Amino acid sequence: MLYVGGFVAILLLPVLLFTYAYHLALVVIVLTLFLFGFWLSSKSVQCVTGVNFELSKEGICSLKGNDYQLSKSSRFSFLGCWLILQPITTVSLMLDDKVSKNKALFIYRDSLSEQDFSRLVTVITQLNRQP
């Protein structure tokens, strides 16, 4: 739906450039983008809070009783860690990574202690160094 807002903006761009009614075009563009942004934000977003998360040195995690392998595409920054978790099952081991359902999880830096955040960064770094 955000594409519709961009499409409206592109359609009204010539009005901005070649007419005196650019104020009207700007108002329409801003209102369209605002309404679509409001509509997108009203959709339900699944947040995970207060969940036990266990991580081994090899990047195997346990989350809500399910086991996952931390992917090499996981990243960290000064804000937190963006984890890509691949399910560990006999079926997903046989399938390609693109076919299996990966879970994405962002953990803010201040939601962990300094020691836990440092350990998580170390595991992600070690995974990225593996061939």
C-alpha positions as CSV (number, residue, x, y, z in Angstrom):
1,M,0.0,0.0,0.0
2,L,2.9,2.3,0.5
3,Y,3.5,2.0,-3.2
4,V,0.2,3.7,-3.8
5,G,1.3,6.7,-1.9
6,G,4.5,6.8,-3.9
7,F,2.5,6.5,-7.1
8,V,0.3,9.4,-6.1
9,A,3.4,11.4,-5.3
10,I,4.9,10.6,-8.7
11,L,1.7,11.5,-10.5
12,L,1.5,14.9,-8.8
13,L,5.1,15.7,-9.3
14,P,4.5,17.5,-12.6
15,V,1.9,19.6,-10.9
16,L,4.5,20.6,-8.4
17,L,6.9,21.6,-11.1
18,F,4.8,23.2,-13.8
19,T,1.8,24.9,-12.1
20,Y,1.0,27.4,-9.4
21,A,-1.1,24.8,-7.5
22,Y,2.0,23.1,-5.9
23,H,0.7,23.8,-2.5
24,L,-2.4,21.8,-3.2
25,A,-0.3,18.9,-4.7
26,L,2.0,18.9,-1.6
27,V,-1.1,18.7,0.7
28,V,-2.5,15.8,-1.3
29,I,0.9,14.0,-1.3
30,V,1.4,14.5,2.4
31,L,-2.1,13.4,3.4
32,T,-1.9,10.3,1.1
33,L,1.4,9.2,2.7
34,F,0.1,10.0,6.2
35,L,-3.1,8.0,5.7
36,F,-1.3,5.0,4.2
37,G,1.2,5.2,7.0
38,F,-1.6,5.3,9.6
39,W,-3.3,2.4,7.9
40,L,-0.1,0.3,7.9
41,S,0.6,1.1,11.5
42,S,-2.8,0.0,12.6
43,K,-2.1,-3.6,11.5
44,S,-1.2,-6.0,14.3
45,V,2.5,-6.3,15.0
46,Q,3.7,-9.3,16.9
47,C,6.1,-8.3,19.7
48,V,8.0,-10.7,21.8
49,T,8.6,-9.7,25.4
50,G,9.7,-11.5,28.4
51,V,10.8,-14.6,26.6
52,N,13.7,-16.9,27.7
53,F,16.4,-17.0,25.2
54,E,19.3,-19.4,25.5
55,L,22.3,-19.3,23.2
56,S,25.2,-21.8,22.8
57,K,28.7,-21.0,21.5
58,E,27.9,-22.7,18.2
59,G,24.9,-20.4,17.6
60,I,22.1,-22.8,18.6
61,C,19.3,-21.0,20.4
62,S,16.3,-22.1,22.3
63,L,13.3,-19.7,22.1
64,K,9.9,-20.6,23.4
65,G,10.8,-24.3,23.6
66,N,11.9,-24.5,19.9
67,D,15.5,-24.9,18.7
68,Y,17.0,-22.6,16.1
69,Q,20.4,-22.1,14.4
70,L,21.6,-18.5,14.3
71,S,22.2,-17.6,10.7
72,K,25.4,-16.0,9.2
73,S,23.2,-13.2,8.0
74,S,22.6,-12.0,11.6
75,R,24.1,-8.6,12.4
76,F,24.8,-6.3,15.3
77,S,25.2,-2.6,15.8
78,F,25.4,0.0,18.5
79,L,21.5,-0.2,18.8
80,G,21.2,-4.0,19.2
81,C,21.3,-7.3,17.4
82,W,19.3,-8.4,14.3
83,L,19.1,-12.1,14.5
84,I,18.0,-14.4,11.7
85,L,17.0,-17.8,13.2
86,Q,16.7,-20.9,11.1
87,P,14.6,-23.8,12.6
88,I,16.5,-27.0,13.5
89,T,14.4,-30.0,12.4
90,T,15.2,-32.9,10.2
91,V,13.0,-31.5,7.4
92,S,14.6,-28.1,7.4
93,L,18.1,-29.6,7.3
94,M,17.2,-31.4,4.1
95,L,15.6,-28.3,2.5
96,D,17.4,-25.3,1.1
97,D,17.7,-22.2,3.4
98,K,15.4,-20.2,1.1
99,V,12.6,-22.7,1.5
100,S,12.6,-23.1,5.3
101,K,10.8,-20.4,7.4
102,N,13.3,-18.2,9.1
103,K,12.4,-16.0,12.0
104,A,13.8,-12.5,12.4
105,L,14.3,-11.1,15.9
106,F,15.7,-7.7,16.9
107,I,17.1,-7.4,20.4
108,Y,17.8,-3.9,21.7
109,R,21.2,-3.4,23.4
110,D,19.7,-2.0,26.6
111,S,17.4,-5.0,27.0
112,L,20.5,-7.2,27.8
113,S,23.2,-6.8,30.3
114,E,26.6,-5.7,28.9
115,Q,28.0,-9.3,29.5
116,D,25.1,-10.9,27.6
117,F,25.2,-8.4,24.8
118,S,29.0,-9.0,24.5
119,R,28.5,-12.7,24.4
120,L,25.8,-12.4,21.7
121,V,28.1,-10.2,19.6
122,T,31.0,-12.7,20.0
123,V,28.8,-15.6,18.8
124,I,27.6,-13.6,15.7
125,T,31.2,-12.6,14.9
126,Q,32.4,-16.2,15.1
127,L,29.5,-17.3,12.9
128,N,30.5,-14.7,10.3
129,R,34.2,-15.9,10.3
130,Q,33.3,-19.5,9.6
131,P,33.9,-20.6,6.0
